[in-house]
């Protein structure tokens, strides 16, 4: 079988070619085109079974290439691979008979699955009737997804007018337009559940919710979280549409509570009369459900309940600078104290969005100061804490953990530095070794070196240098060929009498006495100990 890959990015073409070679040996001829005109010429000459085409290409875009293919009567199957998910592109691709519309970056598993499906179609569809049936199935499978994408686009802030939105809705076969939005947040009973078990329960709740909704209501279920959105079609005979939204939300809450698995908190936006107002209703529902931090969960919170509330959260900004300084020092106990004070004051206010935003700001500042990342899924963890007590506790734990990590890092750094300094002192004990000179050599301040040296070794700097020199002196004294004056010079003392006093303080005996105790005086060379009064 023959296939054409048309994409202006060489790395994309290489990726697709490698995937085809590895997983689809049935394609014995794979050709590439880097622009639309080249692709069209290649397809006309090769008459491939499958074309993988990007939309945006120089010379001729992918949609125009497909149009030309169809006008030429070629039966090649087409898979669109594009970085653009605009409605009009997807709609046009479907109209032109595209087999699939994939958004970049495409995961290998998804592309393999789609190509496998297209191959199966090619092998089993023997005539024009079978091809028409497949096109109908493709439209039936694609339009529901496009409908969901259409509504998702609206609630996230489409700038189109109500007239345009209604026109698009008719093109997608949407018979009635929703008139209000519910935002629902699930809280699963029990502790220690895995993410997989949470998603399983969430799926069961979705199923129950779908069973309760009407034929024109829309359920939007974002992946990865425990929240979902319901777009409700208002009964045109209902005198109080806001009351209808509240009743539906309460039914959802009660139904979920009866399962015993979880409870549901539902924020309710105000009813709207035009499609363009659906975004406003969604924002109201989102704002309402955020108030479960302060009002509690397992209830319905209509926007009218919180609208107009003037709530402020205090923030002790004067403590922030000290907290960040203590994090940088790795002062864990002080960080615990300051974090608890700051978070406690933030939690006293009644605005959940301010509370959450303040804690997020504090977490980000602490992360930057400590150079400890918050983690890839910290935002998901944040969203799982639906009471202010849990949220504050989690934020405090994260910040304290950063301080502990800094403390551990500093301890390892100090150990490494002190080990290097100790090695330096052991190697150059005979030189002039002042605290200031050694600190300068290792790019430290004398006070900082003095503090960490004492903490890491249990001795101050001078004590350690003296200890090293005395150990070396003991080794030299055990060799009778060296004079005591010479040994004093060897271990860094120019005054032999001062050396003798230090040695006696260290060992309890003079250097001469130590020598007489450790080796025979008969072999001693040079001056005698008595010449120095030692």
Secondary structure, DSSP 8 states (H G I E B T S, - for coil): -EEEEE-S-HHHHHHHHHHHHHH-TT--EEEEESSHHHHHHHHHHH--SEEEE-SS-SSS-HHHHHHHHHHTT---EEEEEES---HHHHHHHHHTT-SEEEESS--HHHHHHHHHHHHHHHHH--SHHHHHHHHHHHHHHHHHHHHHHHHHHHHTT----HHHHHHHHHHTT--S---EEEEEEEEESSSS--HHHHHHHHHHHHHHHHHHS-TT-EEE--TTSSEEEEEE---TT-S-HHHHHHHHHHHHHHHHHHHSSEEEEEEE----SSGGGHHHHHHHHHHHHHTHHHH-SSSEEEHHHHTT--------HHHHHHHHHHHHHT-HHHHHHHHHHHHHHHTTSS-HHHHHHHHHHHHHHHHHHHT----TTHHHHHHT--SHHHHHHHHHHHHHHHHHHHHHHHHHHHHHHHHHHHHHHHHSTTS---HHHHHHHTT--HHHHHHHHHHHHSS-HHHHHHHHHHHHHHHHHTSTTS-HHHHHHHTT-S-HHHHHHHHHHHHSS-HHHHHHHHS-GGG--SS-GGGGT-
